[in-house]
Amino acid sequence: MKDVVIYDGACGFCQSQVARIRRLAGRDRFELLPRQSPDLLMRFPMLKANEAAEGMRFVSAEGTPAIGADAVYEIYRRIPRFRALAGLYRVPGLKSFFRLAYFIIARNRLRLSRLCKTGACELPR
């Protein structure tokens, strides 16, 4: 089983971030699953229905879930060229900062989705 990234498939910002993850990690590194998938809670009963709607989720191949900023950390620490950078998440004080930043972005993701349609979410190549 692969590590699974669960995201809001109705959110343009979320879709752009998942596309970025796919580009950085390779097409086959993660299973990318929209939270709207009908069998989501059957496959991952440890995720509560209301929690699955609140932001990005990550479920490791071993079945360990991570939520929000913790999910982003788990994803990027598994991408070799970002492993060292992801380590910043473990620096005392920075985890709280990253969690706050994630919360602000997640609350505004639908507004950010409109920006993505203009190309604002694209990374320069």
N, C-alpha and C positions, 0 to 999 in steps of 0.2 A: 504494500500500500504506500502511496505517496503522501507527503505533507499536503494539506489542503488549505487553500486561501478562500475564505467565504466573504463575499462583498455584496453591496447593494447593486443589483443588475439594472435597476431603474435610474441610477444616478450617473450622469455623465462624468462627473469628477472621479467617482469611484472606478468607472470603466477605464478612464484614462490612466489611473494609477495602476490598475491591474495590467493594462497594456504595457506600461513601463516595467512592471515586475517581470512580465513575460520576456520583454526585450533584454533586460539585464540578466535574468536567470537562465534563459533558454526556454524553449517551448515545452519541454518535458519535465522540468524540475518540480513544478507544483501542479496539483490539480486545482483549477480555478473554477469556483462554483458560486453562482449567484444565490443569494439568500432566498430568492423566490422559487428555488427548486422545490418541487412538491415533496420529494423524499428527504429533504434536509434534516428534519427532526427525527425521522426514522433512522437515518444513517448516523446522526450525531445526537443521541438523546441527552447528552450532557449539556447541550445548548438549549436554553429556554427560549420559547417563541418570542417573548418580548426582548430578550437580550440579542437575538439574532438580527433584530431590526435596528439596533443602536449603533452599529459600526462594523468595522472589519473584524473578522474572526480568523484564527489560525488553529488548525488541529494537526498536531504532529502525526507522523506515521504510526507512532506508538499510542495515539489517542489522547494526548495531553492538549487541552485547549488553551488558547491565549486570546485576550480581548483588547481591542483598541490599540494603544501605543505599544502594549506588550506584544500584540500580534505583529505589528510593524517591525519591532525588534527581532522577533523570531524569524520573520521572513528574511530580513536583510543580513542576519548573522549566518544564514545558510547560503548566501551568494558570496563566493570566495573573494571577489574584489571589494566587497563591502564589509567583510567580517571585522576588520580592525576598526573601521568607522562606527559600526554598530556597537562596538565595545564601549563607546561613550555613554551608552544607555545605562551602564553599570557604575558610572562615576557618581559618587554621592552628590545629591542635589540635582543632577541633570535628569534623572528619571522623573522627578516631579515636574520639571520644566517640560519635558517631552510629553508627559501625560496631559498637562494643561494645554499645550499646543495642539495635541491630537483632539482634545475635547472641543476646542474652539473651531478647528477645521471641520470636525464631524458635524457640529451644530450648524455650520454654514455651508455644508457640502452641496446642497441644492442650489444655493446662490452661486457657488463656485462652478457648478455644472454649466451655468449659462456662460461663464467665462471660457470654459473648455470648448464650447462650440465656436468660439472665435479663434481657437488655436493657442490660447494662453496656457494650456496645460502641457503642451508639447515641450520636450527637452530638445535643445539644439543638438544636432548630430555632429 
